[in-house]
């Protein structure tokens, strides 16, 4: 379920809890998570992914490492490098 900033999320101990940001509501056990809107980031060849696809991550968490000085070479045919 998608909620907008200030929109009602749930009632707890007689108080209405409102969303602080635009997010998707996800219930995991007894925990209610507000997940940011999906984002797409282009990843270059040679990038090492640190997290698994579909994982929930914290803000400011590193998701991939890239060495800007390495440019992978992808071969179009099988063979041996000399």
N, C-alpha and C positions, 0 to 999 in steps of 0.2 A: 504494500500500500504506500502510495506517495503522499507526503504531507508538505504543506507550505509553512513558512515561518509564521509563528503565532497561532497555528492551527492546533486544535485539540488532539492529543495523542491518547491519553488515558486518564482515569481518575484514580487517585491514590490517597487514602486516609482523608477522604472528603474534599480533596483539592484537585483541581483540573491541572494536568500537566500539559504544557504546550510545547511545540517544536521550536527550538531556538534558530533553526535553519531549514532550508528546503532539503528534504532527505527522504529516503525509503525506510520504512519501519520493518524490522526483521526480528522475530521472536526466536531466541535460542535458549531453550530450557526455560528457566525463570527470569532470564535476562532479556530486556527489550533494547535493541540496538537501533540507532538512527544512522543509516549509512548514506554517505554523500552520493550525489548524482554520479552515474557511471561516466568515466572518462576514458578516452583512447589516447595512447601515447605511442608515437612511432619509435620503434626500436631498431637500431642499425645492426647490420651483420657484425658478428663478433661480440655482441653484448651477452654478458652472463647474467641470466635471471636468478635472483636470490630467493624469490618466493614462488609458491606454486599457484597455478591458475585457479581462480575462484577463492583464494585465501582472503580473510578479513585482515586488514592492516591498519596500524595507527597512522595518524597524520605525521608527516616528516620522516616516515620510515623509508629506508632505501629499498627499492624493489629490483634494481639492476645495476651492474657495474660495466663500464665501458672504458677501454683504453683508447684514447683519441689518436695515439701514435701507431696503432696496429691496424692495418687494413687487410682483412682476409682475402685470399685469392681463391676463387672457386673454379675448379676445373670443369670443363665441358666434356672431357673424355677421360677414360681410365688410362693410367700409365705410370711411369716411374720418373721421379724428379732427380736430375743430376746436378 
